[in-house]
Amino acid sequence: MIAQHRAPDRIATAHLIGERLRESDLAEFQRIYQDPDVMAWLGGPIPPSASRRS
């Protein structure tokens, strides 16, 4: 049997903090995904309905 490991919710170093994405982060990601200047590098803006995964 293979052991299942869960990644930590938060990791930190002296210079960086990484946290698991939360529902409260969705609005900011939707704003970024719709910015044409940002998304020009990634194939174009993504509509809000496509930026949420179940």
QUIKA-V868312 format. One record per residue. RES is the residue in three letters. OMEGA is omega in degrees with one decimal (999 if undefined). D_FIRST is the distance of its C-alpha to the first C-alpha in Angstrom with 1 decimal. Layout:
res=RES omega=OMEGA d_first=D_FIRST
res=RES omega=OMEGA d_first=D_FIRST
This chain:
res=MET omega=-179.8 d_first=0.0
res=ILE omega=178.7 d_first=3.8
res=ALA omega=177.3 d_first=6.5
res=GLN omega=178.0 d_first=9.3
res=HIS omega=178.2 d_first=12.7
res=ARG omega=178.1 d_first=16.1
res=ALA omega=179.4 d_first=19.1
res=PRO omega=177.0 d_first=22.0
res=ASP omega=-177.2 d_first=24.9
res=ARG omega=171.7 d_first=27.4
res=ILE omega=-178.1 d_first=27.8
res=ALA omega=170.5 d_first=31.2
res=THR omega=178.4 d_first=33.1
res=ALA omega=-173.8 d_first=36.8
res=HIS omega=-173.5 d_first=37.7
res=LEU omega=173.4 d_first=35.0
res=ILE omega=176.6 d_first=33.2
res=GLY omega=-179.6 d_first=30.4
res=GLU omega=175.3 d_first=29.4
res=ARG omega=177.5 d_first=27.3
res=LEU omega=-179.6 d_first=29.6
res=ARG omega=177.3 d_first=31.0
res=GLU omega=-178.8 d_first=33.0
res=SER omega=178.3 d_first=36.1
res=ASP omega=-172.2 d_first=35.6
res=LEU omega=-177.3 d_first=36.0
res=ALA omega=179.6 d_first=39.8
res=GLU omega=177.9 d_first=40.0
res=PHE omega=177.1 d_first=37.6
res=GLN omega=177.6 d_first=39.7
res=ARG omega=179.5 d_first=42.8
res=ILE omega=-177.9 d_first=41.5
res=TYR omega=179.9 d_first=40.2
res=GLN omega=-179.7 d_first=43.7
res=ASP omega=-176.3 d_first=45.6
res=PRO omega=179.7 d_first=47.0
res=ASP omega=178.8 d_first=47.5
res=VAL omega=-172.0 d_first=43.9
res=MET omega=174.4 d_first=42.5
res=ALA omega=179.8 d_first=44.9
res=TRP omega=-173.9 d_first=42.4
res=LEU omega=174.4 d_first=39.5
res=GLY omega=177.2 d_first=41.3
res=GLY omega=-177.7 d_first=43.3
res=PRO omega=177.8 d_first=42.9
res=ILE omega=179.5 d_first=40.2
res=PRO omega=-179.4 d_first=41.4
res=PRO omega=-178.4 d_first=40.0
res=SER omega=-179.3 d_first=38.5
res=ALA omega=-176.6 d_first=36.2
res=SER omega=179.4 d_first=35.2
res=ARG omega=175.5 d_first=33.0
res=ARG omega=175.7 d_first=29.5
res=SER omega=999 d_first=28.0
